[in-house]
C-alpha cells in the first residue's frame, strides 16, 4: 500500500480507506460523540457570554 492508497483514522490513527475519516463504526461513533460534546460546550459558552452581556446592560 503506498501513501496515496490510504489515510489515517482521525480518532485512533490506524490506517483506513481513502475517502473515509474513521477506520470503524466504533471510531465513527466516538468522533460523533466528541463533536456533540464540543457543540454543547460551545452553546454553553455562548449562553454564559449572553448572560454576562445582559447583566452588564442591566447594571448600566
Secondary structure, 3 states (H helix, E strand, C coil): CCHHHEEECCCCCCEEECCCCCCCHHHHHHHHHHHHHHHHHHHHHHHHHHHHHHHHHHHC
